[in-house]
Amino acid sequence: MKKIIKYVIFDILRNRIVLVYTLFLLASSFTVFSLEDSGSKGLLSLLSIILIVVPLVNIIFSTIYVYNSAEFVELLVSQPLKRKAIWLSLFSGLASSLAIAFFIGVGIPVLIYQANIIGFTMIAVGITLSIIFVAIAMLATVRTRDKAKGIGVAIMLWLYFSLLFDGFVLFLLFQFADYPLDKLMIGVTALNPIDLGRILILLQLEVSAMMGYTGAVFKDFFGTAIGLASSAGALLLWIALPLWFSTKLFNSKDL
């Protein structure tokens, strides 16, 4: 299992797309911190890049990589290895390499300019989102045999989490504006890892005051120990559930 993980990590870290992705994050991070007059503003500007670019690159690259590794996976399956170990090794290699790329591209500049609890939170959220979208990508690939269809599903999932989900929530808020839905929004937020990560970082940046009464509700919940534990648990579930379902499907899949 360790040999498979090492092979996948070294194979991905040598990939040109991952190198370009890392350099893009590194250049963007240093540029943002250089242009802003304070570290907090730099983090706020960097937040948009993390919430859009990181999930997109992770889900599409992981999807393509798993499809391109079909022959390698079939070779491993023919060996006296458990399918569960093969699938988890592939996931671990993918998640580790993309998390390393994120840490080099964003983590190092953040530690240089903003080495505090806010910076650590942003790094943790970015790495967690990287792992989450690797898990979602692997679930999409194991559900669909066709490569083009699988990539299309991955893009649609990214669109849903990045754009469509927020539109759906706003639609509900407008439709039921006469009802107190602010506390309900806390539960709805857990259904989208990107929104959950965004709120955690915005609350650390004290921007919740600009979000009105809803921001106060979020701060009262996510600012407590129970709220932080619940949000961390929700993010871990976004890793565990897609990975569990994909592993279960891979175990019974006819290659």
C-alpha positions in Angstrom: 0.0 0.0 0.0 2.8 2.4 0.9 4.6 1.7 -2.4 1.4 2.5 -4.4 0.9 5.8 -2.4 4.6 6.8 -3.0 4.3 6.0 -6.8 1.1 8.0 -7.2 2.5 11.0 -5.2 5.8 11.2 -7.2 3.9 10.6 -10.5 1.5 13.5 -9.8 4.1 15.9 -8.4 6.0 15.5 -11.7 2.9 16.3 -13.7 3.1 19.6 -15.6 -0.5 20.5 -14.8 0.2 20.2 -11.1 3.4 22.2 -11.4 1.5 25.0 -13.3 -1.2 24.8 -10.6 1.3 25.2 -7.8 3.1 28.1 -9.5 -0.2 29.8 -10.3 -1.2 29.7 -6.6 2.3 30.8 -5.5 2.3 33.7 -7.9 -1.2 34.7 -7.0 -0.6 34.5 -3.3 2.6 36.7 -3.3 0.9 39.2 -5.7 -2.1 39.5 -3.5 -0.1 40.1 -0.3 2.2 42.5 -2.1 -0.7 44.7 -3.5 -2.7 44.8 -0.3 -1.7 47.2 2.6 -2.6 44.7 5.3 -2.4 40.9 5.7 -6.2 40.6 6.5 -7.1 42.2 3.2 -4.7 39.9 1.4 -6.3 36.9 3.0 -9.7 38.1 2.0 -8.6 38.6 -1.6 -6.9 35.2 -1.6 -10.1 33.6 -0.3 -11.9 34.0 -3.7 -9.1 32.2 -5.5 -9.1 29.3 -2.9 -12.8 28.8 -3.1 -13.0 28.8 -6.9 -9.7 27.6 -8.3 -8.8 24.9 -5.8 -12.0 22.9 -6.0 -12.1 23.2 -9.8 -8.5 22.0 -10.4 -8.8 19.2 -7.8 -12.0 17.7 -9.0 -11.1 17.9 -12.8 -7.5 16.7 -12.4 -8.4 13.9 -10.1 -11.2 12.7 -12.4 -8.8 12.7 -15.5 -6.0 11.1 -13.5 -8.2 8.2 -12.3 -9.5 7.6 -15.8 -6.0 7.7 -17.3 -4.8 5.2 -14.6 -7.4 2.6 -15.6 -4.8 0.2 -16.9 -2.6 0.7 -13.9 -5.5 0.0 -11.6 -6.5 -3.2 -13.6 -2.9 -4.4 -13.2 -3.0 -3.9 -9.5 -6.4 -5.7 -9.2 -4.9 -8.7 -11.0 -2.3 -8.9 -8.2 -3.0 -10.5 -4.8 -4.1 -7.1 -3.3 -7.4 -6.1 -1.8 -9.4 -3.8 -3.9 -10.1 -1.6 -0.9 -6.4 -1.1 -0.3 -5.8 -0.3 -4.0 -8.6 2.3 -4.0 -7.6 3.9 -0.7 -3.9 4.0 -1.8 -4.9 5.8 -5.0 -7.0 8.3 -3.0 -4.2 8.8 -0.5 -1.7 9.5 -3.2 -4.0 11.9 -5.0 -5.0 13.8 -1.9 -1.5 14.0 -0.5 0.1 15.3 -3.7 -2.6 18.0 -4.3 -2.5 19.0 -0.6 1.3 19.4 -0.9 0.8 21.5 -4.1 -1.7 23.7 -2.2 0.6 24.1 0.8 3.5 25.2 -1.4 1.4 27.6 -3.5 -0.7 29.1 -0.7 0.5 27.8 2.7 4.0 29.1 2.4 3.1 32.7 1.4 0.4 32.8 4.1 2.9 31.6 6.8 5.3 34.4 5.7 2.8 37.3 5.7 0.0 36.1 8.1 1.3 33.4 10.5 -1.7 33.7 12.9 -4.9 31.8 13.7 -6.6 33.3 10.6 -3.8 32.2 8.3 -3.7 28.7 9.8 -7.5 28.4 9.4 -7.2 29.4 5.7 -4.5 26.8 5.1 -6.5 24.1 6.9 -9.7 24.9 5.0 -7.8 24.9 1.7 -6.2 21.6 2.3 -9.5 20.1 3.5 -11.3 21.3 0.4 -8.5 19.8 -1.8 -9.1 16.4 -0.1 -12.9 16.7 -0.3 -13.0 17.3 -4.0 -10.5 14.5 -4.6 -13.0 12.2 -2.8 -15.9 13.6 -4.8 -14.0 13.1 -8.1 -13.2 9.5 -7.3 -16.9 8.8 -6.5 -17.8 10.4 -9.9 -15.3 8.3 -11.8 -16.3 5.0 -10.2 -20.0 5.7 -11.0 -19.3 6.4 -14.7 -17.3 4.3 -17.1 -17.3 6.9 -19.9 -14.4 9.4 -19.5 -16.2 12.3 -21.2 -19.3 11.8 -19.2 -17.3 11.5 -16.0 -15.5 14.8 -16.6 -18.8 16.4 -17.4 -20.3 15.2 -14.1 -17.2 16.5 -12.3 -17.6 20.0 -13.9 -21.3 20.0 -13.1 -20.6 19.1 -9.4 -18.1 22.0 -9.2 -20.7 24.3 -10.7 -23.3 23.1 -8.3 -21.1 23.6 -5.2 -19.5 26.9 -6.4 -22.5 28.7 -8.0 -25.8 26.9 -8.2 -26.1 26.0 -4.5 -25.9 29.7 -3.4 -28.5 30.6 -6.0 -30.8 27.9 -4.7 -30.3 29.1 -1.1 -31.0 32.7 -2.1 -34.2 31.6 -3.9 -35.4 29.9 -0.8 -34.6 33.0 1.3 -36.6 35.2 -1.0 -39.5 32.8 -1.3 -39.8 32.4 2.5 -38.6 35.9 3.5 -41.5 36.2 6.1 -40.2 33.2 8.0 -37.2 33.1 10.4 -34.8 30.9 8.4 -31.6 32.2 9.7 -31.0 29.3 12.1 -32.0 26.9 9.4 -29.3 28.3 7.2 -26.7 26.9 9.6 -27.8 23.4 8.8 -28.1 24.1 5.1 -24.5 25.4 5.1 -23.3 22.0 6.1 -24.6 20.7 2.7 -21.9 22.6 0.9 -18.2 22.3 1.9 -17.3 25.5 0.0 -19.8 27.6 1.9 -18.8 26.0 5.1 -15.1 26.8 4.5 -16.0 30.4 3.4 -18.0 31.1 6.6 -15.3 29.7 8.8 -12.7 32.0 7.3 -15.0 35.1 7.1 -15.8 34.7 10.8 -12.1 34.6 11.6 -11.6 37.8 9.6 -14.4 39.5 11.5 -16.3 40.2 8.3 -19.5 38.7 9.8 -20.6 42.2 10.9 -21.1 43.0 7.2 -23.5 40.0 6.9 -26.2 41.5 9.1 -28.4 39.4 11.4 -27.5 36.2 9.6 -23.8 36.9 10.2 -24.6 37.3 13.9 -26.4 34.0 14.0 -23.4 32.3 12.2 -21.0 33.9 14.6 -23.0 32.8 17.6 -22.9 29.2 16.4 -19.6 28.8 14.5 -17.7 31.0 17.0 -18.3 28.5 19.8 -16.5 25.3 20.6 -19.5 23.3 19.6 -19.9 25.2 16.3 -16.2 24.7 15.4 -16.4 21.0 16.3 -19.6 20.6 14.3 -18.1 22.4 11.2 -14.9 20.3 11.4 -17.1 17.2 11.7 -19.1 18.2 8.7 -16.0 18.7 6.6 -14.6 15.3 7.6 -18.0 13.8 6.6 -17.6 15.3 3.2 -14.3 13.3 2.9 -15.5 10.1 4.5 -18.9 9.6 2.9 -17.8 10.1 -0.8 -14.7 7.9 -0.1 -16.8 5.2 1.6 -19.4 5.1 -1.2 -16.7 5.0 -4.0 -14.8 2.3 -2.2 -17.9 0.2 -1.8 -18.7 0.7 -5.5 -15.1 -0.1 -6.6 -15.2 -3.4 -4.6 -18.2 -4.6 -6.6 -17.3 -3.0 -9.9 -16.6 -5.3 -12.9 -13.4 -4.0 -14.5 
